[in-house]
């Protein structure tokens, strides 16, 4: 059985800021609690588990989180509009407690700014996780094709090379067509 070290990467090597690393550690533990103890254990050691199911679970968790943040931003935006209207009476004069309403409005705007920052950080983490997940899945596919070609051919190394090369050129031409 391969050691955990072999299919993990230090989360400090992912090109994330300190805040993003802290967010990743926190949310990986959250996602890991429902998927695998190994992912939680790796997270507590400051590592990211690189197997496909763990990365998929983390991706789904981050997608859900971004959706929740978006909903919260929309809700706060609606609230800020309500508060703006409450600063004035029907005649368009500032109401007596306008200062309190303005302070509330500023508080809401500060929350929105903070949420948008979190959203951007999580989007960045999610993109990096997605990138690793694609690489892991490609590697797994290559390993599968090489192990099946090993059964068919003695020269599996050259076969695997030409196969992966053909696969890459095929996928890149598909990408250009889109």
Short mmCIF file of the C-alpha atoms (twelve columns), coordinates in Angstrom:
data_MODEL
# 
_entry.id   MODEL 
# 
loop_
_atom_site.group_PDB 
_atom_site.id 
_atom_site.type_symbol 
_atom_site.label_atom_id 
_atom_site.label_alt_id 
_atom_site.label_comp_id 
_atom_site.label_asym_id 
_atom_site.label_seq_id 
_atom_site.Cartn_x 
_atom_site.Cartn_y 
_atom_site.Cartn_z 
_atom_site.pdbx_PDB_model_num 
ATOM 1   C CA . UNK A 1   0.000   0.000  0.000   1 
ATOM 2   C CA . UNK A 2   1.480   3.410  -0.936  1 
ATOM 3   C CA . UNK A 3   2.351   5.757  1.909   1 
ATOM 4   C CA . UNK A 4   0.138   8.807  2.456   1 
ATOM 5   C CA . UNK A 5   3.129   11.019 1.667   1 
ATOM 6   C CA . UNK A 6   3.271   9.630  -1.887  1 
ATOM 7   C CA . UNK A 7   -0.152  10.896 -2.893  1 
ATOM 8   C CA . UNK A 8   -0.209  14.121 -0.949  1 
ATOM 9   C CA . UNK A 9   1.332   17.513 -1.605  1 
ATOM 10  C CA . UNK A 10  2.258   20.164 0.950   1 
ATOM 11  C CA . UNK A 11  -0.501  22.766 0.848   1 
ATOM 12  C CA . UNK A 12  2.157   25.497 1.097   1 
ATOM 13  C CA . UNK A 13  3.351   24.450 -2.394  1 
ATOM 14  C CA . UNK A 14  0.001   25.115 -4.084  1 
ATOM 15  C CA . UNK A 15  0.725   28.789 -4.818  1 
ATOM 16  C CA . UNK A 16  -1.836  30.047 -2.290  1 
ATOM 17  C CA . UNK A 17  -1.607  33.007 0.069   1 
ATOM 18  C CA . UNK A 18  -1.526  32.381 3.836   1 
ATOM 19  C CA . UNK A 19  -5.227  33.239 4.124   1 
ATOM 20  C CA . UNK A 20  -6.060  30.834 1.300   1 
ATOM 21  C CA . UNK A 21  -3.973  28.059 2.892   1 
ATOM 22  C CA . UNK A 22  -5.856  28.541 6.169   1 
ATOM 23  C CA . UNK A 23  -9.173  28.461 4.298   1 
ATOM 24  C CA . UNK A 24  -8.101  25.331 2.418   1 
ATOM 25  C CA . UNK A 25  -7.088  23.547 5.656   1 
ATOM 26  C CA . UNK A 26  -10.364 24.467 7.314   1 
ATOM 27  C CA . UNK A 27  -12.579 23.481 4.390   1 
ATOM 28  C CA . UNK A 28  -10.618 20.354 3.578   1 
ATOM 29  C CA . UNK A 29  -11.282 19.173 7.124   1 
ATOM 30  C CA . UNK A 30  -14.976 20.056 6.610   1 
ATOM 31  C CA . UNK A 31  -15.160 18.201 3.289   1 
ATOM 32  C CA . UNK A 32  -13.014 15.367 4.602   1 
ATOM 33  C CA . UNK A 33  -15.319 14.687 7.528   1 
ATOM 34  C CA . UNK A 34  -17.930 13.430 5.078   1 
ATOM 35  C CA . UNK A 35  -15.613 11.734 2.572   1 
ATOM 36  C CA . UNK A 36  -12.502 10.189 4.100   1 
ATOM 37  C CA . UNK A 37  -10.548 10.188 7.319   1 
ATOM 38  C CA . UNK A 38  -7.352  10.131 5.235   1 
ATOM 39  C CA . UNK A 39  -8.188  13.564 3.764   1 
ATOM 40  C CA . UNK A 40  -8.771  14.995 7.259   1 
ATOM 41  C CA . UNK A 41  -5.550  13.441 8.510   1 
ATOM 42  C CA . UNK A 42  -3.579  14.865 5.569   1 
ATOM 43  C CA . UNK A 43  -5.176  18.263 6.141   1 
ATOM 44  C CA . UNK A 44  -4.151  18.263 9.814   1 
ATOM 45  C CA . UNK A 45  -0.555  17.622 8.662   1 
ATOM 46  C CA . UNK A 46  -0.746  20.597 6.274   1 
ATOM 47  C CA . UNK A 47  -1.001  18.375 3.208   1 
ATOM 48  C CA . UNK A 48  -3.541  17.968 0.407   1 
ATOM 49  C CA . UNK A 49  -4.566  14.383 -0.394  1 
ATOM 50  C CA . UNK A 50  -4.232  13.864 -4.133  1 
ATOM 51  C CA . UNK A 51  -6.521  10.928 -4.821  1 
ATOM 52  C CA . UNK A 52  -9.446  11.550 -7.170  1 
ATOM 53  C CA . UNK A 53  -12.324 10.908 -4.676  1 
ATOM 54  C CA . UNK A 54  -10.826 13.293 -2.066  1 
ATOM 55  C CA . UNK A 55  -10.223 16.014 -4.657  1 
ATOM 56  C CA . UNK A 56  -13.743 15.517 -6.066  1 
ATOM 57  C CA . UNK A 57  -15.270 15.792 -2.573  1 
ATOM 58  C CA . UNK A 58  -13.249 18.938 -1.869  1 
ATOM 59  C CA . UNK A 59  -14.284 20.445 -5.233  1 
ATOM 60  C CA . UNK A 60  -17.973 19.781 -4.521  1 
ATOM 61  C CA . UNK A 61  -17.642 21.265 -1.042  1 
ATOM 62  C CA . UNK A 62  -15.980 24.424 -2.403  1 
ATOM 63  C CA . UNK A 63  -18.648 24.762 -5.134  1 
ATOM 64  C CA . UNK A 64  -21.402 24.550 -2.494  1 
ATOM 65  C CA . UNK A 65  -19.573 27.075 -0.333  1 
ATOM 66  C CA . UNK A 66  -19.247 29.553 -3.216  1 
ATOM 67  C CA . UNK A 67  -22.955 29.156 -3.949  1 
ATOM 68  C CA . UNK A 68  -23.788 29.889 -0.285  1 
ATOM 69  C CA . UNK A 69  -21.549 32.981 -0.282  1 
ATOM 70  C CA . UNK A 70  -23.232 34.224 -3.462  1 
ATOM 71  C CA . UNK A 71  -26.668 33.814 -1.888  1 
ATOM 72  C CA . UNK A 72  -25.496 35.679 1.227   1 
ATOM 73  C CA . UNK A 73  -24.124 38.538 -0.921  1 
ATOM 74  C CA . UNK A 74  -27.453 38.764 -2.798  1 
ATOM 75  C CA . UNK A 75  -29.384 38.836 0.490   1 
ATOM 76  C CA . UNK A 76  -27.138 41.576 1.926   1 
ATOM 77  C CA . UNK A 77  -27.439 43.595 -1.297  1 
ATOM 78  C CA . UNK A 78  -31.238 43.514 -0.934  1 
ATOM 79  C CA . UNK A 79  -30.904 44.539 2.720   1 
ATOM 80  C CA . UNK A 80  -28.671 47.479 1.796   1 
ATOM 81  C CA . UNK A 81  -31.358 48.736 -0.606  1 
ATOM 82  C CA . UNK A 82  -33.987 48.441 2.149   1 
ATOM 83  C CA . UNK A 83  -31.790 50.321 4.621   1 
ATOM 84  C CA . UNK A 84  -31.162 53.071 2.043   1 
ATOM 85  C CA . UNK A 85  -34.917 53.611 1.707   1 
ATOM 86  C CA . UNK A 86  -35.355 53.651 5.481   1 
ATOM 87  C CA . UNK A 87  -33.020 56.635 5.817   1 
ATOM 88  C CA . UNK A 88  -35.685 58.950 4.397   1 
ATOM 89  C CA . UNK A 89  -39.298 59.662 5.271   1 
ATOM 90  C CA . UNK A 90  -42.076 59.966 2.665   1 
ATOM 91  C CA . UNK A 91  -41.250 63.618 2.105   1 
ATOM 92  C CA . UNK A 92  -37.629 62.700 1.306   1 
ATOM 93  C CA . UNK A 93  -36.203 64.118 4.550   1 
ATOM 94  C CA . UNK A 94  -33.550 62.224 6.516   1 
ATOM 95  C CA . UNK A 95  -35.270 60.505 9.431   1 
ATOM 96  C CA . UNK A 96  -34.186 61.091 13.048  1 
ATOM 97  C CA . UNK A 97  -32.327 57.805 13.342  1 
ATOM 98  C CA . UNK A 98  -30.683 58.169 9.913   1 
ATOM 99  C CA . UNK A 99  -27.219 58.013 11.509  1 
ATOM 100 C CA . UNK A 100 -27.998 54.564 12.891  1 
ATOM 101 C CA . UNK A 101 -29.382 53.457 9.507   1 
ATOM 102 C CA . UNK A 102 -26.303 54.805 7.716   1 
ATOM 103 C CA . UNK A 103 -24.056 52.938 10.172  1 
ATOM 104 C CA . UNK A 104 -26.096 49.785 9.509   1 
ATOM 105 C CA . UNK A 105 -25.722 50.331 5.766   1 
ATOM 106 C CA . UNK A 106 -21.945 50.729 6.112   1 
ATOM 107 C CA . UNK A 107 -21.829 47.550 8.204   1 
ATOM 108 C CA . UNK A 108 -23.689 45.649 5.485   1 
ATOM 109 C CA . UNK A 109 -21.357 46.988 2.799   1 
ATOM 110 C CA . UNK A 110 -18.318 45.915 4.855   1 
ATOM 111 C CA . UNK A 111 -19.816 42.397 5.175   1 
ATOM 112 C CA . UNK A 112 -20.347 42.267 1.407   1 
ATOM 113 C CA . UNK A 113 -16.719 43.310 0.800   1 
ATOM 114 C CA . UNK A 114 -15.500 40.589 3.173   1 
ATOM 115 C CA . UNK A 115 -17.711 37.960 1.536   1 
ATOM 116 C CA . UNK A 116 -16.535 38.948 -1.941  1 
ATOM 117 C CA . UNK A 117 -12.936 38.593 -0.768  1 
ATOM 118 C CA . UNK A 118 -13.724 35.131 0.654   1 
ATOM 119 C CA . UNK A 119 -15.480 34.212 -2.585  1 
ATOM 120 C CA . UNK A 120 -12.385 35.162 -4.628  1 
ATOM 121 C CA . UNK A 121 -10.056 33.239 -2.309  1 
ATOM 122 C CA . UNK A 122 -12.237 30.138 -2.425  1 
ATOM 123 C CA . UNK A 123 -12.572 30.413 -6.222  1 
ATOM 124 C CA . UNK A 124 -8.769  30.456 -6.451  1 
ATOM 125 C CA . UNK A 125 -8.457  27.407 -4.160  1 
ATOM 126 C CA . UNK A 126 -11.199 25.625 -6.128  1 
ATOM 127 C CA . UNK A 127 -9.375  26.270 -9.432  1 
ATOM 128 C CA . UNK A 128 -6.138  24.810 -8.045  1 
ATOM 129 C CA . UNK A 129 -7.973  21.768 -6.640  1 
ATOM 130 C CA . UNK A 130 -9.727  21.297 -10.001 1 
ATOM 131 C CA . UNK A 131 -6.363  21.479 -11.788 1 
ATOM 132 C CA . UNK A 132 -4.886  18.783 -9.513  1 
ATOM 133 C CA . UNK A 133 -8.001  16.668 -9.908  1 
ATOM 134 C CA . UNK A 134 -7.720  16.770 -13.731 1 
ATOM 135 C CA . UNK A 135 -4.048  15.817 -13.546 1 
ATOM 136 C CA . UNK A 136 -4.749  12.929 -11.163 1 
ATOM 137 C CA . UNK A 137 -7.577  11.624 -13.363 1 
ATOM 138 C CA . UNK A 138 -5.356  11.859 -16.472 1 
ATOM 139 C CA . UNK A 139 -2.583  9.972  -14.671 1 
ATOM 140 C CA . UNK A 140 -5.031  7.280  -13.584 1 
ATOM 141 C CA . UNK A 141 -6.267  6.922  -17.172 1 
ATOM 142 C CA . UNK A 142 -2.676  6.655  -18.432 1 
ATOM 143 C CA . UNK A 143 -1.851  4.022  -15.810 1 
ATOM 144 C CA . UNK A 144 -4.944  2.031  -16.775 1 
ATOM 145 C CA . UNK A 145 -4.087  2.167  -20.485 1 
ATOM 146 C CA . UNK A 146 -0.447  1.249  -19.831 1 
ATOM 147 C CA . UNK A 147 -1.359  -1.704 -17.625 1 
ATOM 148 C CA . UNK A 148 -3.777  -3.012 -20.283 1 
ATOM 149 C CA . UNK A 149 -1.201  -2.461 -23.054 1 
ATOM 150 C CA . UNK A 150 1.396   -4.263 -20.942 1 
ATOM 151 C CA . UNK A 151 -0.770  -7.365 -21.180 1 
ATOM 152 C CA . UNK A 152 -1.034  -6.986 -24.976 1 
ATOM 153 C CA . UNK A 153 2.504   -5.891 -25.915 1 
ATOM 154 C CA . UNK A 154 6.004   -6.427 -24.657 1 
ATOM 155 C CA . UNK A 155 7.014   -2.937 -25.828 1 
ATOM 156 C CA . UNK A 156 4.483   -1.231 -23.592 1 
ATOM 157 C CA . UNK A 157 6.661   1.841  -22.956 1 
ATOM 158 C CA . UNK A 158 6.739   3.001  -26.577 1 
ATOM 159 C CA . UNK A 159 3.080   2.051  -26.987 1 
ATOM 160 C CA . UNK A 160 2.070   4.082  -23.952 1 
ATOM 161 C CA . UNK A 161 4.058   7.068  -25.177 1 
ATOM 162 C CA . UNK A 162 2.417   7.074  -28.608 1 
ATOM 163 C CA . UNK A 163 -0.999  6.476  -27.015 1 
ATOM 164 C CA . UNK A 164 -0.724  9.403  -24.597 1 
ATOM 165 C CA . UNK A 165 0.640   11.607 -27.401 1 
ATOM 166 C CA . UNK A 166 -2.285  10.715 -29.642 1 
ATOM 167 C CA . UNK A 167 -4.703  11.385 -26.756 1 
ATOM 168 C CA . UNK A 168 -3.203  14.818 -26.066 1 
ATOM 169 C CA . UNK A 169 -3.356  15.976 -29.688 1 
ATOM 170 C CA . UNK A 170 -6.931  14.695 -29.963 1 
ATOM 171 C CA . UNK A 171 -8.096  16.555 -26.871 1 
ATOM 172 C CA . UNK A 172 -6.329  19.788 -27.878 1 
ATOM 173 C CA . UNK A 173 -7.941  19.796 -31.336 1 
ATOM 174 C CA . UNK A 174 -11.318 19.245 -29.648 1 
ATOM 175 C CA . UNK A 175 -10.636 22.211 -27.415 1 
ATOM 176 C CA . UNK A 176 -9.832  24.479 -30.374 1 
ATOM 177 C CA . UNK A 177 -13.112 23.650 -32.064 1 
ATOM 178 C CA . UNK A 178 -15.200 24.899 -29.098 1 
# 
